[in-house]
Amino acid sequence: MNKNKEKNNVHYMNEVFEPRPPFKDVPKNRRESIYPMKLSKKEEIKINKKHIEEKREKREEFTNKFTAEIIQCGKCKEKIALNERKLQIHCESCNEFFCCGIAGACIGDDCSAIVDGNTFSLKYCNGCVNMYLKINIQDNGQCLCKKCEESSDIPNYYRET
């Protein structure tokens, strides 16, 4: 029996075995930490830049698609793309866009709002205001809509014909 123990039954085959892979590529069976692996600052910056660039491209694509829309002027019936920036107002009364035939912004209190200290007024076309009033004929960007014309808060000099 001692002879069998001393006898080694291993046969060497030099060209059969492949080299051992590097240790970094070998998956680890044990978990080192419960926290995810942190990226370096440079890698975080690259990922953030890529994410921001993708968002910018999506937003630009949507904007280009949106501004390519064609809208017809309510007065001259010319078809205008939004990216041409010819349309100047949206009339609050007839709900149409206009590049011409604009009466202006209403000076009445019902059509005005103060936001962050700035006064914003609703705008109207010539067809939706009383064109017999002086304020609606003047080319000063102001008008008086039909609803505010009936209001008692408006001074009488705005109602002059």
Secondary structure as UniProt FT lines:
FT   HELIX           2..6
FT   TURN            14..16
FT   HELIX           23..25
FT   HELIX           41..67
FT   STRAND          70..72
FT   TURN            74..76
FT   STRAND          79..81
FT   HELIX           82..84
FT   STRAND          89..90
FT   TURN            92..94
FT   STRAND          97..98
FT   STRAND          102..106
FT   HELIX           109..111
FT   STRAND          112..115
FT   TURN            116..117
FT   STRAND          118..121
FT   STRAND          123..125
FT   HELIX           126..128
FT   TURN            131..132
FT   HELIX           134..137
FT   STRAND          142..143
FT   HELIX           146..149
FT   TURN            152..153
FT   HELIX           156..159
//
